């Protein structure tokens, strides 16, 4: 067994330990229960109006158009930490538990996971990047409305499950009365797998496309977490399990671990960004080094068309396209790019 195969085997055979030391608080920073969408609070009306607009406008055709448009990854090139810092400008209007800038949420969840799972650096990085898709709210990424970026996610192309927050507003959605889409299975089949299911468009699906289409070497569980961490009807209410395949069921275990930290680490306590930044930068740099070592020229290294990146470590994080370009830049003495395509 090669070193790469051994590492993959160790990752896939690890038991998911869910009873770590993190203790979820009873109330959020507004004095209410977490994810209480009916509690009277200063944010309740804003949150409900958000879900009204989301449920009316998120249709199968809309999601298809967004995936085609943003799947081109032609909006920007930037480094991971640079993208994190952009989230200083973003507040999630769908979240009843937090009104802090999103970079603070990323670090709160990543640091909480790091404390309980110190050896799972892939999970630390997943936490750091899981909400980066919220840059869709910013002008350089199209300045999409909040309902097209944040909030709980749910499948399109089949019936809207009643466990979805503020379900009543789906009655105004064009798909609600479409006979092709309003049954339990809709256009899908038993065990078809979530890879084959269209889910509501937003930061989750966008970041998933960024990672997948750039050739990330994050493990499958990380991509599953990125795409479905807002899929509360599944991982909290148990809906839509008839669509899962075997791999989805295994990845769901890690998503349920992640969810505890994603949800309950939200608080008014501030993370010292400058204090923790070196750790996350070291992970990013290590990942870049690992991928650089895995890029192997197939023939003439001066010809980009003949240089093929190859994955080496399933826990490595970065994007092949960047690594390949940097490899060629070194060979050709061209200033290397330092960004991923978004």
C-alpha positions as CSV (number, residue, x, y, z in Angstrom):
1,X,0.0,0.0,0.0
2,X,1.4,3.4,-1.0
3,X,1.7,6.3,1.4
4,X,-1.2,8.0,-0.4
5,X,-3.4,4.9,-0.2
6,X,-2.5,4.4,3.5
7,X,-3.5,8.0,4.4
8,X,-6.8,7.6,2.5
9,X,-7.4,4.3,4.2
10,X,-6.8,5.8,7.7
11,X,-9.2,8.7,6.9
12,X,-12.0,6.4,5.6
13,X,-11.7,3.9,8.4
14,X,-11.7,6.4,11.3
15,X,-14.7,6.2,13.6
16,X,-16.5,9.5,13.8
17,X,-16.4,10.5,17.5
18,X,-19.3,12.8,18.4
19,X,-19.1,13.0,22.2
20,X,-16.3,15.6,22.4
21,X,-16.0,18.2,25.1
22,X,-17.8,21.1,23.5
23,X,-20.9,22.1,25.5
24,X,-23.7,23.8,23.6
25,X,-25.1,26.8,25.3
26,X,-28.8,27.0,26.1
27,X,-29.5,30.4,24.6
28,X,-28.1,32.6,21.9
29,X,-26.6,36.1,22.1
30,X,-30.1,37.6,22.0
31,X,-31.3,35.5,25.0
32,X,-33.4,33.1,23.0
33,X,-33.1,29.4,22.1
34,X,-31.0,28.7,19.0
35,X,-32.9,28.6,15.7
36,X,-36.1,29.8,17.3
37,X,-37.8,31.5,14.4
38,X,-40.9,32.5,16.3
39,X,-39.2,34.2,19.3
40,X,-39.8,37.9,19.7
41,X,-36.5,39.6,19.1
42,X,-35.1,42.6,17.3
43,X,-34.1,40.3,14.4
44,X,-37.3,38.2,14.1
45,X,-39.1,40.3,11.5
46,X,-36.0,40.7,9.4
47,X,-35.5,36.9,9.4
48,X,-39.1,36.0,8.6
49,X,-39.2,38.5,5.7
50,X,-35.9,36.9,4.4
51,X,-37.5,33.5,4.4
52,X,-40.7,34.8,2.7
53,X,-38.6,36.1,-0.2
54,X,-36.4,33.0,-0.3
55,X,-39.3,30.5,-0.5
56,X,-41.0,32.5,-3.2
57,X,-38.0,33.0,-5.5
58,X,-35.9,29.8,-5.1
59,X,-37.2,27.7,-8.0
60,X,-35.6,24.8,-9.9
61,X,-35.1,27.0,-13.0
62,X,-33.5,29.8,-10.9
63,X,-31.0,27.4,-9.3
64,X,-30.1,25.9,-12.7
65,X,-29.4,29.4,-14.1
66,X,-27.2,30.3,-11.1
67,X,-25.2,27.1,-11.3
68,X,-24.5,27.7,-14.9
69,X,-23.6,31.3,-14.4
70,X,-21.4,30.9,-11.3
71,X,-20.0,27.5,-12.3
72,X,-17.8,29.4,-14.8
73,X,-15.7,30.7,-11.9
74,X,-14.9,33.9,-13.7
75,X,-15.7,36.5,-11.0
76,X,-12.3,36.9,-9.3
77,X,-9.0,35.4,-8.2
78,X,-8.0,35.8,-4.5
79,X,-6.3,34.0,-1.7
80,X,-8.2,32.2,1.0
81,X,-7.4,34.6,3.9
82,X,-8.1,37.6,1.6
83,X,-11.6,36.1,0.9
84,X,-12.1,35.6,4.7
85,X,-11.4,39.2,5.3
86,X,-14.0,40.3,2.8
87,X,-16.6,38.7,5.1
88,X,-15.9,41.6,7.5
89,X,-18.4,43.4,5.3
90,X,-21.1,40.7,5.5
91,X,-23.9,40.1,8.0
92,X,-26.3,37.2,7.5
93,X,-30.0,38.5,7.6
94,X,-31.3,34.9,7.8
95,X,-29.5,34.1,11.1
96,X,-31.6,34.6,14.2
97,X,-28.6,33.8,16.4
98,X,-25.9,36.2,15.3
99,X,-25.5,39.7,13.9
100,X,-21.7,39.7,13.9
101,X,-19.5,40.0,10.7
102,X,-19.2,36.5,9.2
103,X,-15.4,36.3,9.6
104,X,-16.0,36.1,13.3
105,X,-18.4,33.1,12.8
106,X,-15.8,31.3,10.7
107,X,-13.2,31.6,13.3
108,X,-15.5,30.8,16.2
109,X,-16.6,27.5,14.6
110,X,-13.0,26.7,13.4
111,X,-11.5,27.3,16.8
112,X,-14.2,25.3,18.6
113,X,-13.6,22.3,16.3
114,X,-9.8,22.7,16.6
115,X,-10.1,22.4,20.4
116,X,-12.0,19.2,20.3
117,X,-10.5,17.7,17.1
118,X,-6.9,18.9,17.2
119,X,-5.7,16.2,14.7
120,X,-8.4,16.8,12.1
121,X,-6.8,19.8,10.3
122,X,-8.9,19.2,7.2
123,X,-12.0,19.9,9.5
124,X,-10.4,23.1,10.8
125,X,-9.9,24.3,7.2
126,X,-13.4,23.2,6.3
127,X,-14.8,25.3,9.1
128,X,-12.7,28.3,8.0
129,X,-13.9,28.2,4.4
130,X,-17.5,26.8,4.8
131,X,-19.2,30.2,4.5
132,X,-16.8,31.9,2.1
133,X,-19.5,31.7,-0.6
134,X,-21.3,34.6,1.2
135,X,-19.0,36.9,-0.9
136,X,-21.9,36.6,-3.4
137,X,-23.5,39.5,-1.4
138,X,-20.6,41.8,-2.5
139,X,-20.6,43.9,-5.7
140,X,-17.6,42.1,-7.3
141,X,-19.5,38.8,-7.0
142,X,-22.8,40.1,-8.4
143,X,-24.3,41.6,-5.2
144,X,-27.0,39.0,-5.0
145,X,-29.9,39.6,-2.7
146,X,-29.7,37.9,0.7
147,X,-32.4,35.3,-0.3
148,X,-30.1,34.1,-3.0
149,X,-27.1,33.7,-0.8
150,X,-27.9,32.7,2.8
151,X,-30.5,30.8,4.8
152,X,-31.4,27.1,5.2
153,X,-31.1,25.0,2.0
154,X,-33.6,22.5,0.6
155,X,-34.0,20.4,-2.6
156,X,-35.7,21.7,-5.7
157,X,-37.5,19.3,-8.1
158,X,-39.5,17.6,-5.4
159,X,-42.0,18.5,-2.6
160,X,-41.0,21.1,0.0
161,X,-40.9,19.2,3.3
162,X,-42.9,20.8,6.1
163,X,-39.9,20.8,8.4
164,X,-38.4,23.7,6.3
165,X,-38.5,27.0,8.3
166,X,-41.5,29.1,7.5
167,X,-42.9,26.5,5.1
168,X,-46.1,28.4,4.6
169,X,-44.4,30.9,2.1
170,X,-43.7,28.1,-0.4
171,X,-47.4,28.4,-1.5
172,X,-46.3,31.4,-3.6
173,X,-43.4,29.5,-5.2
174,X,-44.1,28.6,-8.9
175,X,-42.8,25.0,-8.3
176,X,-45.3,24.4,-5.5
177,X,-48.1,23.5,-7.8
178,X,-46.0,22.0,-10.6
179,X,-47.0,18.3,-10.7
180,X,-43.4,17.4,-11.9
181,X,-42.0,18.8,-8.7
182,X,-44.6,18.6,-5.9
183,X,-44.4,14.9,-5.0
184,X,-42.2,13.1,-2.5
185,X,-39.7,12.0,-5.1
186,X,-40.4,14.6,-7.9
187,X,-37.8,14.1,-10.6
188,X,-35.6,11.9,-8.4
189,X,-35.6,8.3,-7.3
190,X,-34.9,6.3,-4.1
191,X,-31.2,6.5,-3.1
192,X,-30.2,8.6,-6.1
193,X,-27.6,10.4,-4.1
194,X,-27.4,14.1,-3.2
195,X,-24.8,14.7,-5.9
196,X,-27.7,14.3,-8.3
197,X,-30.1,16.6,-6.4
198,X,-30.6,20.3,-7.1
199,X,-30.6,22.3,-3.9
200,X,-31.5,25.9,-3.3
201,X,-28.9,28.3,-4.6
202,X,-26.6,30.2,-2.2
203,X,-23.2,30.4,-0.6
204,X,-23.1,26.7,0.2
205,X,-23.5,25.5,-3.4
206,X,-21.3,28.2,-4.7
207,X,-18.4,27.4,-2.4
208,X,-18.9,23.7,-3.3
209,X,-18.6,24.5,-7.0
210,X,-15.5,26.6,-6.3
211,X,-13.8,23.7,-4.5
212,X,-15.0,21.0,-6.8
213,X,-14.3,22.7,-10.1
214,X,-10.9,23.9,-9.0
215,X,-10.0,20.3,-8.2
216,X,-9.7,20.5,-4.4
217,X,-8.2,17.5,-2.6
218,X,-10.3,18.0,0.5
219,X,-11.9,14.6,1.4
220,X,-15.5,13.9,0.3
221,X,-16.8,14.6,3.8
222,X,-15.5,18.1,3.6
223,X,-17.3,18.8,0.3
224,X,-20.4,17.3,1.7
225,X,-20.2,19.7,4.8
226,X,-19.6,22.7,2.5
227,X,-22.6,22.0,0.3
228,X,-25.0,20.8,2.9
229,X,-24.2,22.5,6.2
230,X,-27.3,24.6,5.9
231,X,-29.5,21.6,4.9
232,X,-31.3,21.6,8.3
233,X,-34.3,19.7,7.0
234,X,-31.9,16.7,6.5
235,X,-29.4,16.9,9.3
236,X,-31.7,18.2,12.0
237,X,-35.2,17.0,11.0
238,X,-34.3,13.8,9.2
239,X,-36.2,14.8,6.0
240,X,-35.2,13.7,2.5
241,X,-33.2,10.7,3.7
242,X,-34.9,8.6,0.9
243,X,-32.7,10.5,-1.5
244,X,-29.4,9.6,0.2
245,X,-27.0,6.9,-1.1
246,X,-24.5,5.0,1.0
247,X,-21.7,7.6,0.7
248,X,-24.1,10.4,1.7
249,X,-25.1,8.4,4.8
250,X,-21.5,8.1,5.9
251,X,-20.7,11.8,5.2
252,X,-23.8,12.8,7.1
253,X,-22.0,11.6,10.3
254,X,-19.3,14.2,9.8
255,X,-21.8,16.9,8.9
256,X,-23.7,16.3,12.2
257,X,-20.4,16.6,14.1
258,X,-19.7,19.9,12.2
259,X,-23.2,21.3,12.7
260,X,-22.8,21.4,16.5
261,X,-19.8,23.8,16.2
262,X,-21.3,25.7,13.3
263,X,-24.5,26.5,15.2
264,X,-23.6,26.7,18.9
265,X,-20.2,28.5,18.7
266,X,-22.0,31.7,17.7
267,X,-21.7,34.2,20.5
268,X,-20.6,37.8,21.3
269,X,-17.1,36.6,22.4
270,X,-14.6,37.9,19.9
271,X,-11.8,35.7,18.5
272,X,-8.4,37.6,18.4
273,X,-8.0,37.4,14.6
274,X,-4.3,38.3,14.7
275,X,-3.6,35.7,17.3
276,X,-5.1,32.8,15.4
277,X,-4.2,33.9,11.9
278,X,-0.7,32.4,11.9
279,X,-2.1,28.9,12.6
280,X,-4.6,29.0,9.7
281,X,-2.0,30.6,7.4
282,X,0.3,27.7,8.2
283,X,-2.3,25.2,7.2
284,X,-3.0,27.0,4.0
285,X,0.8,27.2,3.2
286,X,1.3,23.5,4.2
287,X,-1.5,22.6,1.9
288,X,0.0,24.6,-1.0
289,X,3.3,22.9,-0.4
290,X,1.7,19.4,-0.4
291,X,-0.1,20.1,-3.7
292,X,3.0,21.7,-5.3
293,X,4.8,18.5,-4.6
294,X,2.0,16.5,-6.2
295,X,2.0,18.5,-9.5
296,X,3.9,16.4,-12.0
297,X,4.7,17.6,-15.6
298,X,3.6,15.0,-18.2
299,X,5.9,16.3,-20.9
300,X,7.3,19.7,-21.6
301,X,6.9,21.7,-18.3
302,X,6.9,25.0,-20.3
303,X,3.7,23.9,-22.0
304,X,0.6,24.4,-19.6
305,X,-1.4,22.0,-21.7
306,X,1.0,19.2,-20.9
307,X,1.2,19.6,-17.2
308,X,-1.2,17.5,-15.2
309,X,-1.9,18.0,-11.5
310,X,-2.3,14.9,-9.4
311,X,-3.8,14.5,-5.9
312,X,-1.4,13.1,-3.3
313,X,-3.1,13.4,0.1
314,X,-6.9,13.2,0.7
315,X,-6.6,15.7,3.6
316,X,-4.6,18.3,1.6
317,X,-6.5,21.5,1.0
318,X,-5.9,23.8,-2.0
319,X,-6.8,24.0,-5.6
320,X,-5.0,22.2,-8.4
321,X,-5.4,25.0,-10.9
322,X,-3.4,27.4,-8.7
323,X,-0.8,24.8,-7.8
324,X,-0.3,23.9,-11.5
325,X,0.1,27.6,-12.5
326,X,2.6,28.2,-9.7
327,X,4.6,25.2,-10.7
328,X,4.8,26.5,-14.3
329,X,5.6,30.0,-13.1
330,X,8.6,28.7,-11.2
331,X,9.8,26.8,-14.3
332,X,9.3,29.9,-16.5
333,X,10.3,32.5,-13.9
334,X,6.9,34.2,-14.2
335,X,5.5,35.8,-11.0
336,X,3.1,33.1,-9.7
337,X,-0.6,33.7,-8.9
338,X,-1.6,33.5,-5.3
339,X,-5.3,33.0,-5.7
340,X,-8.1,30.5,-6.4
341,X,-10.7,31.1,-9.1
342,X,-14.1,32.2,-7.7
